[in-house]
Amino acid sequence: MLDSDNQNDQNTGAKPEGKRARNRRRRLQQLRDAALPLFVESGIERVTIDDIVQGAGVAKGSFYRYYQDKEDLVDALFAPISEQLLAALDRGRTALAKATAWPETMGAFRQVAFDLAPIVIQQRQIVLLYLQENRAPAVGARRPVRRLAKAISDRALSMTHAARAHGDFHDIDPAVSTLAVIGAVERLAFDFLSDEGLVDNPASAASALVLLILDGLRRR
């Protein structure tokens, strides 16, 4: 009898995955699943590889069979969400470059907020880990987090420049307004994910934040 993975391969016409490949994929996920809650609870730097393998229930040698070091594991943890976040910002940049009127500019920023909200909800732990670690020194296993933070800032600044090209914004340093927006978004997300109780609907809160920020930046 075929297992579910190979049954899915047959249904999609894909080449069946071998047992060794399936075991590797599952072990990689096992280590990631063990590491993430430990990182959230104690911070990336304080968690050791011994902690991770103990949580995963595997031998320490197995860790190095699949990951070079802890930084490699952190990089793997953030890879999927990095792709989603940066793609949403890239779409926003494209929409802003095409905008010719204020309603289109508002719509582009609001769409980015709507695109980011489900990522925050569906990837709670990894987003919370990012928010906890993204201002820490870019050393050791934190480097992938800081690389993502830099990529987000660069894309957000590019969005600001695209929006300002239409002459709708006050003459404020784009870097200042970009960093202010990033700070507000991150604080809003942290409030929701850490259960501080001020925000219970991130989608509507994100929409309200867009309105608040753009109303302040708009040239009358």
N, C-alpha and C positions, 0 to 999 in steps of 0.2 A: 504493500500500500504506500502511495506517495505521501510525504509529509506536506504540511500546508505551504511551505516555501516553494517546494518543487511543483506543487499543484498550481500555485500562482504563476510560476514561470511558464508552465504549459498553457495556461489560460491567456497569457500575454504574448506567447510566441517567443519569449526570451530563452536563452540557453540556460538549462537547469544549473543552479548553483551547487558546487560540490560540497561534500560534508566538511572538508577542511576550511573552505571559505565561510561556510555558515558558522562554524565554531569560532573562527577568528572574529567575525562580525559580532557575535554574541558576547565574546570575552571583552572586546573593545567597549561595548555598551555597558557591560557589567562593571568595568572599572570606572567609566564615566558616571554611572548611576551611583556608585559608592562615593566618588570624589565630590560631586556637586553639593550635597547637603553638608558635608564636612567643611567645604570652602565657605559656604554661606554662614555657617555657625561660627567658625573660628578664624576665617581669613585665609587667603591662599598661602601666604608665607608660613603660617604656623602649622599648617597641615603637612605631615610627612608622608612619604611614599609608604612607610610601614603602616600608617593610619589607613591609607587608601586600600592596600591589599588586605588588611585585616577586615575592613568593612565589606570588601568584595568577596572575601572568603577564598582568596587564591594565594598561591605562593609568590614571594617577592620576585623570583625569577620570571614569573609570568608577566609582571609589569613591564620589564625591560624587553620582553619578546614583542610587545605591542607598542610601547612608547619609549622614546629615547630618554626622556626625563619628565619632570613635572610640568615644565613649560610646554612641552609637546602635548601633554594631556589637556592643559588649559586651552591651548590653541585649538585642539579638536572640539572641546566643549563649546567654544565660541564661534566656530566656523559656520554652522547653519544659521544662527541668529545674525551674525555679521552680514551674511549674504542678504537676508531678508531686510534688515535695517537699511543697509546702503542702497539696495534696490529701490526701496520706498523713497529715499531722499533723491536718488537719481531721477525717478519719475517726477518728483516735485520740481526739480530743477528744469526738466524739459518742459513741463506745463507752464512754469513761470516765464520761460524764455518765449513761449508762444502767446502769452497773455497780452491783450491790447487794451484792456479796460479793468477798472478796479474790481468789479464783480468776478472777473476771471482770476485776478490775483488772489482774492479772498478764497475762491473755490479751490485753487491749487494748494494753498496752505491748509485749508480744511481737509482736503483729500489726503494730504500727508498725515494729518492727525488721525484720520479714520484708518489709514493703513497701519499706523504704528500701534494703535490701541489694541487690536487683537494679538499682536506680537507680545505686548506686555502681559496680556491676560493668559495666553497659552504657554508662554515661556517664563513663568513667574520667577522661578528660582534663578535662572541664568541672568535675567534682567536685573534682579535684586543683587546678585553677585557683581554684575557690572557697575551698578550704582554705588556699591560699597567700596569698590576697588579702583575706580577709574581716575581718581585723583591722587592715588598713592604713587610713590616713586616707581619709575619704569625699570625695575631691576628684577632679576630672577624670573620666576614663573608669572609675574605680573605683566611682563612685556606684551603678551597678546592683548591684554585688556587696554593698555595704553595705546597700542597701535589702533585698536578699534575706536577709542576715544578721539584720536587724531583724525582718523578717516571721517568720523561723524562731524567733527568741527569743520573740517575742510569742505565737506559737502554742504553743510549748513551755511557756511560763509558764501559758497558759490550760489546758493539759493537767494541769499540776501542781495548779492550783486545783481542777479537776474531780475529780482523784484524792483530794485532801485533804478534799473535802466529805463523804466517807463516814467520816471519822475514823480511817482506817487508818494514817496517817502520823504520825511524830513531829512535835512542834511546832517545826519548823525554818522559817526564813524561806523562802517559796517561791522567791524570786528566787535565793537562794544555792543551793538544791538544783537548780534549773533550770539555772543556769549551770554547776554542777559536772557535770551529766549531759551538757550540750552539749559541754563541754570533753572529756569522756571519749569521747563518740561521735566527735567530730572527730579526736581523736588516734588512735583505732582505725582510722578510715577512711584517715587520712594514712599510717599505717604500712603498710596494705595497698596503697594506690595508689602509694606511692613505693618499693615493693619493698624495704623495710627488713628484711623476712624474719621478723618476729615473728608475723604473722598470715597464714594462707594460706586460711582459710575465713571470709569476712566474715559469712555467715549464722549459722553456729554461734557465732562470736565475739560477734555482736550479741545472740544469745539469752542467752549466758553473762553479758554485760554487764548486760542487763535484770535477770537474777536477782540478780547481785551488788549492783546499785544498790537495787533494791526491797527486798531482804532487809535492807539497812542502814537504809532509810527506814521500814520497817514498824514500827508500834507493837505491841509484844508484849502 
